[in-house]
Amino acid sequence: MLHRCKRLIPVILYGGFYMACFSWLESVPRKYHIINSSLDYKIPFCEYFIIPYFLWFLYIAGTVIFFIFFNESKTEYQNLLVNLGIGMTLFLIVSFVYPNGLNLRSSEFARDNIFTDMVRFLYSVDTPTNVLPSIHVYNSVAAFCAINSCQKLQKHRGIRFSAFILTTLIVLSTMFLKQHSICDVATGITFAVASYIIIYRVYAHAGVKEKRSVLYAKNRKTDQHN
């Protein structure tokens, strides 16, 4: 269990680094480029999507915890962390180079219920700035890729399907709550898919080839000695 706890170290270190950088970006006064489009106004506001939006925090934390403590594969754990780290680092770079924001939020709601109260709370603690690409979207897709690729979960189709549904609802929630624009979502998905291909396809394929080469060299050396 101790060696599993050590896996928390990079999570804590990078998490602290990310939050410090994000807080700095949010505190520095800058001229923001408004990136929402006319298509965003055609998406209706729906406060009920606040549920999957907030479930994102449990989804990402739960996925990371599973790969740290309940999955034996160190490679799968590393793939998840590298994937998440790439997206969050790209987000910080884009936010620094191209300060961006949205002008989609409404100050009034058609209905008054517990869900709109939750949306008001969200709006009060999260500014509509530095939104490109959407980390909600990127991390959700990255978590699903890790779960769907996990060898331990291949026989648990229900878990993988549930992860897909939750990921889809979270992606939709960012737009129905006016937290993100179509541009943020499309960019988040594009980055996540590209990162998945690099980490889980190209890099993994190269690793398999390298292991086969090493194994072949060992077997050949053994045959020569015999």
Sequence and secondary structure as in RCSB ss.txt:
>XXXX:A:sequence
MLHRCKRLIPVILYGGFYMACFSWLESVPRKYHIINSSLDYKIPFCEYFIIPYFLWFLYIAGTVIFFIFFNESKT
EYQNLLVNLGIGMTLFLIVSFVYPNGLNLRSSEFARDNIFTDMVRFLYSVDTPTNVLPSIHVYNSVAAFCAINSC
QKLQKHRGIRFSAFILTTLIVLSTMFLKQHSICDVATGITFAVASYIIIYRVYAHAGVKEKRSVLYAKNRKTDQH
N
>XXXX:A:secstr
 HHHHHTHHHHHHHHHHHHHHHHHHHHS    EE   GGGGGS   GGGHHHHHHHHHHHHHHHHIIIII   HH
HHHHHHHHHHHHHHHHHHHHHHS EE     SS S  SHHHHHHHHHHHHS SBS SS HHHHHHHHHHHHHHH 
GGGTT HHHHHHHHHHHHHHHHHHHHTTSS HHHHHHHHHHHHHHHIIIIIIIHHHHHHHHHHHHHHHHHHHHHH
 
